[in-house]
Amino acid sequence: MLDCGLDTTSVLNFLPLPLVHSPRLSKLPGWVSKDGTVNLEKELKECAGRVFVDSQPEFCLPERELLDLSTIDVILISNYHCMMALPYITEHTGFTGTVYATEPTLQIGRLLMEELVNFMERVPKAQSATCWKNKDMQRVLPGPLKDAVEVWTWKRCYSIQEVNSALSKVQLVGYSQKVELFGAVQVSPLSSGYSLGSSNWIIQSHHEKVAYVSGSSLLTTHPQPMDQSSLKNSDVLILTGLTQMPTANPDGMLGEFCSNLAMTIRAGGNVLVPCYSSGVIYDLLECLYQFIDSANLGTTPFYFISPVANSSLEFSQIFAEWLCHNKQSKVYLPEPPFPHAELIQTNKLKHYPSIHGDFSSEFRQPCVVFTGHPSLRFGDVVHFMELWGKSSLNTIIFTEPDFSYLDALAPYQPLAMKCVYCPIDTRLNFHQVSKLLKEVQPLHVVCPEQYTQPPLSQSHRSDLMLELQPPPMPYRRCSVLSLPFRRRYERIHLLPELANSLVPSEIKPGTSVATVSAVLQSKDNKHMLQVRPVPKPPPVPPSKKRKRVIEEPPEMLAPKPLLSGAVPLEAFLATLHKHGITEVKVEETGDGHILHLQAEDTLIQLEEDGTHIVCDNNEPLRTTLRDLVLRFLQKL
């Protein structure tokens, strides 16, 4: 199984979970259908013309009906965003396999899962809404609830016990480390350049190679650069995880982020940045570090609020070998690889587990707050939306591309605070991926159907799609693809003593051939040729005591010699003549000749790959003719 990401966009259909009681949310009217026949007042609430579910937010899980997930032996994880559904799979499907991931992927993935669990568990909801999921009910609901996909499979967040159990099944791997799976294939992670420890995977046998490219970046950010050369010579390249913002340049977005932030602070307002606790935040803090002094923001406090804020900032500093060369070299100076260490030392950046406790006593305005969750449905961000949303001096800056900012803001409308959309997605765009594929030249490319056509909103933009020759093989949800290659060869090892006994014969200059007669042993998808055992004397009649049956190797017959070469027509006719066979009629065929020995009523077929003698009831003549043919052939 390649990755197990969690579709978190489903949470946009739910009301936010406030950390303190919100009079505004508690007074929202319940939803009743226009004709009054459907009353779901307790489960659905109306806000600014949209309908939301008043319940603990639920997530859309990976497809579980298409195949039995307990039959999966291995899960390969590309990056920490692609493993958020792991506890649902390892704990609830009978999965008994192994999960492979790099160390930063595991540790930062753990932080993101712990944060998610914390966000949910500290604001428990008394009720659980289920009636709206009924198929008959869903048909009459207003959009976008009406169009939500497979809502009956949505699930609440997992527990911390399930997180720990799921992550105990992860086996750590390093870049370019080869891991053998059941002797059948080797898998190996390569740096993908997107986030700390993010990987592309190579799955190969001795003769075939499949590359899985997901969430990769060619931009110079904090992770190790992408390993492109190892992707070459792939039979099939499975491509996914391209940028969600192909028209937004990450550098331009960073510039816009900084200028909007400075404008708001100068006007006396606060800036709210909803973000994940790892990833782009490191680059945002680095950008601000260079920008603070030039923009005269030296006295403005920056707050990073997350249950895992401290761990995230520390992890980024200790995973030195997973960083780009520039940051690696700082470790040996010794200097912290990221400048946020200096921001913390100089008290410009402060981090807190939540808004309670120390934060409330040290909080000063105007300020910049980085906090989660980017969906604005849970986490400390909900509190700041309620606190700052009514003032037009304040600004919210969206940097994560995973959620539509208009949908995220919907339950907070009407909103006075300014909203700026600066999505920073460093993953490959269509231009970069086309260039990459020209360099690595896979025989076949497999990708989501969406990549083979321009976006619906910009149907004229042919540059926002993949145009390849031969065209890529597209797939969509629940489609089953037959990959266009087959295993044709297996590697077989010869034991040294068997190799010693071979006698090569030269059949043409530079080419020698040897016949092998041996026992083939196959175990764990590994094949070995062993020396034939010496025949044993006949067994002694068994005694009355029962003995354990020992498996005997198969008895082998002496092999017939192999023949090579060709029978030259003229020389063969001359030899027949010498032996008194003179009446020979020669007929040419597509791949040789037929010789009709008229007096003897016999046919000889001379073909490229064989010779046939057709002779009825005359064994001595057949033997003679066979021996004459053998004179022209080489025995191996």
Salt bridges, closest charged atoms under 4 A:
ASP54 OD1 - LYS125 NZ 2.51
GLU58 OE1 - LYS133 NZ 2.61
GLU63 OE1 - ARG477 NH2 2.85
GLU91 OE2 - LYS169 NZ 3.11
ASP136 OD1 - ARG139 NH1 2.87
GLU150 OE1 - ARG477 NH2 3.23
GLU162 OE2 - HIS92 NE2 2.76
GLU180 OE2 - LYS526 NZ 2.50
GLU208 OE1 - ARG487 NE 3.83
ASP283 OD1 - HIS222 ND1 3.08
GLU286 OE2 - LYS327 NZ 3.00
ASP293 OD1 - LYS348 NZ 3.88
GLU362 OE1 - LYS350 NZ 3.95
ASP380 OD2 - ARG122 NH2 2.76
GLU386 OE2 - ARG24 NH2 3.01
ASP407 OD1 - ARG50 NH1 3.38
ASP425 OD2 - ARG427 NH2 2.95
GLU449 OE2 - ARG476 NH2 2.73
ASP463 OD1 - ARG461 NE 2.92
GLU490 OE1 - ARG487 NH2 3.73
GLU490 OE1 - HIS527 NE2 3.86
GLU552 OE1 - LYS536 NZ 3.96
GLU607 OE1 - HIS612 NE2 3.96
GLU619 OE2 - ARG622 NH2 2.73
ASP627 OD1 - ARG626 NH2 3.33
